[in-house]
């Protein structure tokens, strides 16, 4: 079993064009892993947050450095793999878990 410290991972996207990342929260004593993706719209971000599996969360942690410079191409690949086709938890302007 992994400790909380092993799962405490986040990364920061450095871009004026896109926002994306992953994380987890505890819901009723169980971890829920999620990925999020959004584009800025003037001063706001429209963000979609989708539930992902623990394996996908681990895959993201291995694939992406903790701080990355990303453009639309990298963000679209992330969205297609980890957000599209997954259960949407929350979406809207400036709505991130």
C-alpha positions as a Markdown table, in Angstrom:
| # | Residue | x | y | z |
|---|---|---|---|---|
| 1 | Unk | 0.0 | 0.0 | 0.0 |
| 2 | Unk | 1.3 | 3.5 | -0.9 |
| 3 | Unk | 1.6 | 6.2 | 1.7 |
| 4 | Unk | 0.0 | 9.6 | 1.2 |
| 5 | Unk | 3.5 | 11.1 | 0.6 |
| 6 | Unk | 4.0 | 8.8 | -2.4 |
| 7 | Unk | 0.7 | 10.0 | -3.9 |
| 8 | Unk | 1.2 | 13.7 | -3.2 |
| 9 | Unk | 2.0 | 14.8 | -6.7 |
| 10 | Unk | 1.1 | 17.7 | -8.8 |
| 11 | Unk | 2.4 | 19.5 | -11.7 |
| 12 | Unk | 2.2 | 23.1 | -13.0 |
| 13 | Unk | 1.6 | 24.0 | -16.6 |
| 14 | Unk | 3.4 | 27.1 | -17.7 |
| 15 | Unk | 1.4 | 28.6 | -20.6 |
| 16 | Unk | -0.8 | 31.4 | -21.6 |
| 17 | Unk | -2.7 | 29.1 | -23.9 |
| 18 | Unk | -3.7 | 26.1 | -21.9 |
| 19 | Unk | -4.2 | 24.7 | -18.4 |
| 20 | Unk | -4.1 | 21.0 | -17.5 |
| 21 | Unk | -3.0 | 18.7 | -14.7 |
| 22 | Unk | -4.1 | 15.9 | -12.3 |
| 23 | Unk | -4.8 | 15.3 | -8.7 |
| 24 | Unk | -6.9 | 13.4 | -6.2 |
| 25 | Unk | -9.3 | 14.0 | -3.4 |
| 26 | Unk | -10.8 | 11.9 | -0.7 |
| 27 | Unk | -14.6 | 11.2 | -1.1 |
| 28 | Unk | -16.3 | 9.2 | 1.7 |
| 29 | Unk | -12.9 | 7.7 | 2.7 |
| 30 | Unk | -11.9 | 6.7 | -0.8 |
| 31 | Unk | -9.5 | 8.4 | -3.1 |
| 32 | Unk | -10.9 | 9.8 | -6.3 |
| 33 | Unk | -8.3 | 10.5 | -9.0 |
| 34 | Unk | -8.9 | 13.2 | -11.6 |
| 35 | Unk | -7.4 | 15.0 | -14.6 |
| 36 | Unk | -8.4 | 18.5 | -15.6 |
| 37 | Unk | -8.0 | 20.5 | -18.8 |
| 38 | Unk | -9.0 | 24.0 | -19.8 |
| 39 | Unk | -8.3 | 27.0 | -22.0 |
| 40 | Unk | -8.2 | 30.6 | -20.8 |
| 41 | Unk | -11.1 | 32.8 | -21.9 |
| 42 | Unk | -9.9 | 36.4 | -21.3 |
| 43 | Unk | -9.5 | 36.4 | -17.5 |
| 44 | Unk | -11.3 | 33.2 | -16.9 |
| 45 | Unk | -10.5 | 29.5 | -17.4 |
| 46 | Unk | -13.2 | 27.1 | -18.7 |
| 47 | Unk | -12.1 | 23.8 | -17.1 |
| 48 | Unk | -13.3 | 20.2 | -17.4 |
| 49 | Unk | -12.4 | 17.8 | -14.6 |
| 50 | Unk | -12.8 | 14.1 | -15.3 |
| 51 | Unk | -12.4 | 11.0 | -13.1 |
| 52 | Unk | -9.4 | 8.8 | -14.0 |
| 53 | Unk | -8.1 | 5.5 | -12.6 |
| 54 | Unk | -5.2 | 5.2 | -10.2 |
| 55 | Unk | -3.2 | 3.6 | -13.0 |
| 56 | Unk | -3.8 | 6.7 | -15.2 |
| 57 | Unk | -2.8 | 9.0 | -12.4 |
| 58 | Unk | 0.5 | 7.0 | -12.0 |
| 59 | Unk | 1.0 | 7.1 | -15.8 |
| 60 | Unk | 0.7 | 10.9 | -15.8 |
| 61 | Unk | 3.1 | 11.2 | -12.9 |
| 62 | Unk | 5.7 | 9.2 | -14.8 |
| 63 | Unk | 5.1 | 10.9 | -18.2 |
| 64 | Unk | 5.0 | 14.6 | -17.1 |
| 65 | Unk | 7.6 | 16.5 | -15.2 |
| 66 | Unk | 6.4 | 18.5 | -12.2 |
| 67 | Unk | 6.8 | 21.8 | -14.1 |
| 68 | Unk | 6.3 | 21.8 | -17.8 |
| 69 | Unk | 6.0 | 24.4 | -20.6 |
| 70 | Unk | 3.1 | 23.3 | -22.7 |
| 71 | Unk | 1.4 | 24.5 | -25.8 |
| 72 | Unk | -1.9 | 23.5 | -27.4 |
| 73 | Unk | -0.5 | 20.4 | -29.0 |
| 74 | Unk | 0.6 | 18.9 | -25.7 |
| 75 | Unk | -2.6 | 20.0 | -24.0 |
| 76 | Unk | -4.8 | 18.4 | -26.7 |
| 77 | Unk | -2.9 | 15.1 | -26.4 |
| 78 | Unk | -3.4 | 15.2 | -22.6 |
| 79 | Unk | -7.2 | 16.0 | -23.0 |
| 80 | Unk | -7.8 | 13.3 | -25.6 |
| 81 | Unk | -6.1 | 10.6 | -23.4 |
| 82 | Unk | -7.1 | 11.6 | -19.8 |
| 83 | Unk | -10.3 | 13.8 | -20.1 |
| 84 | Unk | -12.3 | 12.8 | -23.2 |
| 85 | Unk | -14.3 | 9.6 | -22.7 |
| 86 | Unk | -14.0 | 9.8 | -18.9 |
| 87 | Unk | -16.7 | 10.6 | -16.5 |
| 88 | Unk | -16.9 | 14.4 | -16.0 |
| 89 | Unk | -16.9 | 15.4 | -12.3 |
| 90 | Unk | -17.2 | 19.1 | -12.8 |
| 91 | Unk | -16.9 | 21.7 | -15.6 |
| 92 | Unk | -17.3 | 25.4 | -16.0 |
| 93 | Unk | -15.6 | 28.7 | -15.7 |
| 94 | Unk | -13.0 | 28.6 | -12.9 |
| 95 | Unk | -14.4 | 25.4 | -11.6 |
| 96 | Unk | -11.7 | 23.0 | -10.4 |
| 97 | Unk | -11.9 | 20.5 | -7.6 |
